[in-house]
Amino acid sequence: QVQLVESGGGLVQPGGSLRLSCAASGSMFSIYTMAWYRQAPGKQRELVAGITSAGSLNYADSVKGRFTISRDNAKSMVYLQMNSLKPEDTAVYYCNALQPVLGRDYWGQGTQVTVSS
């Protein structure tokens, strides 16, 4: 069992930055692919960025060059650095831990990010 707790969301002006954090409890954090998803009102949840256990990265086209995902296995943490934020980045951001071989898929409760002047 893995529990995920996100933090770092808030209100920011366009062009600003935020850093989201996701703290994971439980064992074997390093074997999970970690990802950030987001869901805006009236829209489907979408993948923002992912990082595998080997450190391979994946980004949605809409955030490439602006967002950076990273992980610290020693601290069981995953981060999302968000720069040059746009109003369309406004959403609830969710942390996800996935280990398909073991059939494990966990979600955090989400953190709100609002980009507005």
Phi and psi in degrees as a GROMACS rama.xvg file:
@    title "Ramachandran Plot"
@    xaxis  label "Phi"
@    yaxis  label "Psi"
@TYPE xy
-124.148  130.686  VAL-2
-109.698  137.344  GLN-3
-121.09  132.418  LEU-4
-129.07  116.469  VAL-5
-89.6073  153.787  GLU-6
-154.236  166.48  SER-7
104.38  -4.61299  GLY-8
-72.1971  172.255  GLY-9
162.24  -166.153  GLY-10
-100.591  131.499  LEU-11
-142.829  149.573  VAL-12
-78.3588  154.69  GLN-13
-53.9559  137.141  PRO-14
90.1411  -9.23246  GLY-15
-82.4611  -175.491  GLY-16
-131.852  151.892  SER-17
-143.283  152.995  LEU-18
-123.625  116.701  ARG-19
-90.7756  144.33  LEU-20
-124.737  148.468  SER-21
-133.558  117.031  CYS-22
-98.5489  128.124  ALA-23
-109.764  134.217  ALA-24
-112.328  155.022  SER-25
113.085  179.144  GLY-26
-99.0463  162.435  SER-27
61.1314  39.3087  MET-28
-54.8294  -38.507  PHE-29
-65.5977  -18.3336  SER-30
-87.4587  -5.97771  ILE-31
-89.8641  141.954  TYR-32
-78.4634  126.534  THR-33
-107.429  144.332  MET-34
-149.962  158.718  ALA-35
-113.373  131.601  TRP-36
-118.773  164.554  TYR-37
-142.832  154.154  ARG-38
-139.414  117.344  GLN-39
-91.1895  157.315  ALA-40
-55.5673  129.145  PRO-41
77.7545  5.52726  GLY-42
-121.537  162.358  LYS-43
-77.5696  154.978  GLN-44
-66.359  136.903  ARG-45
-131.434  151.171  GLU-46
-72.4529  131.708  LEU-47
-99.0773  -52.1299  VAL-48
-159.622  149.917  ALA-49
-140.542  154.236  GLY-50
-140.992  125.07  ILE-51
-80.4151  174.652  THR-52
-63.2292  -25.6161  SER-53
-88.9576  -4.22257  ALA-54
94.5634  6.32034  GLY-55
-70.5674  141.827  SER-56
-112.826  151.379  LEU-57
-146.55  133.484  ASN-58
-130.791  147.133  TYR-59
-67.6118  145.804  ALA-60
-56.8355  -33.44  ASP-61
-69.8716  -14.6413  SER-62
-118.975  -2.87247  VAL-63
-58.8582  134.255  LYS-64
85.9294  -11.3764  GLY-65
-116.447  -35.86  ARG-66
-108.978  148.854  PHE-67
-135.528  125.268  THR-68
-99.0137  143.784  ILE-69
-150.082  164.332  SER-70
-140.357  152.041  ARG-71
-127.008  99.0244  ASP-72
-65.6291  -31.7574  ASN-73
-64.8185  -31.0814  ALA-74
-102.712  -1.76936  LYS-75
54.7887  49.1914  SER-76
-127.105  148.309  MET-77
-132.512  144.734  VAL-78
-126.896  155.96  TYR-79
-134.842  107.117  LEU-80
-86.4789  121.616  GLN-81
-118.019  116.336  MET-82
-116.172  163.635  ASN-83
49.2514  49.05  SER-84
-66.0036  145.585  LEU-85
-120.529  156.978  LYS-86
-54.7026  -33.4561  PRO-87
-72.426  -5.22387  GLU-88
-82.7421  -6.26104  ASP-89
-62.2603  124.401  THR-90
-178.107  171.191  ALA-91
-88.3791  127.621  VAL-92
-102.696  131.256  TYR-93
-118.424  140.619  TYR-94
-93.3888  139.77  CYS-95
-132.23  139.392  ASN-96
-120.669  124.819  ALA-97
-129.054  130.59  LEU-98
-136.262  86.548  GLN-99
-63.8483  -32.0471  PRO-100
-63.1805  -37.5554  VAL-101
-91.0856  -3.12398  LEU-102
69.9131  35.062  GLY-103
-114.884  134.36  ARG-104
-149.628  113.72  ASP-105
-125.22  148.775  TYR-106
-129.275  147.549  TRP-107
-84.9587  -179.141  GLY-108
-86.272  -13.3826  GLN-109
95.9713  153.288  GLY-110
-136.63  135.904  THR-111
-81.9358  132.264  GLN-112
-120.226  122.651  VAL-113
-122.886  123.55  THR-114
-111.548  109.64  VAL-115
-158.478  148.339  SER-116
